[in-house]
Amino acid sequence: MGYTSAVLTSLALLLASVSALPQFPQPTLRPFVPRYTGSPFGSPTPFGSPTPSPFGSPSPSPFGSPTPVPYVSSPAPPTYVSSPAPPIYKPIGGPLVKEGPGYNYAILKQAQEVNFDGTFNYEYETENGIRSIASGGLKNPGTPDEAQVIQGSYSYTAPDGTPIQVTYYADETGFHAEGAHLPVPPPIPEAIARSLEYLRSLPPSSDDEIKKKK
């Protein structure tokens, strides 16, 4: 009985102390509303129009608006048409016949020599019957009668099958050629021949001496 009375007495005192505490009003829950007062630099773009620039609107360019560049199409590349190759002739058992375009004849023989004293010689022969040989050099070197000379021959077959043979030489008197196909000049009349012989027998004149000195 004594223990129960003590417990009851403690509970009574606890309730009396709780009742003596001050009573506070219950808070009222309200939805959150942001209190945005604005930035001193103006509202950001998502939340309103931007604040005008303190420097004013930009001035127009003194050079005016840029002119658009017109588009010009590139010209079409030129078309090249190759020229047909000239016909090449080759002997086959007699007269020459045409070969196909671009046919190249083989060189059967070729030799050349050039010496330090100015003399030279060469020779070549091709598959289609062309042959050439020549030699030459400096005549009377170091004298007033110095001249370049050459002598040789060449041969080939004409398109109609005629063999052509030419022998020649060239010096200070010019180019001289001989061949059976070349025309032969008529003989010099006897009177003209005698006059030329007489002119060659005369002593050199003063004009001839001047020409030699030049």
Order of alpha helices (4+ residues) and beta strands (2+ residues): alpha-beta-beta-beta-beta-beta-beta-beta-beta-alpha-alpha
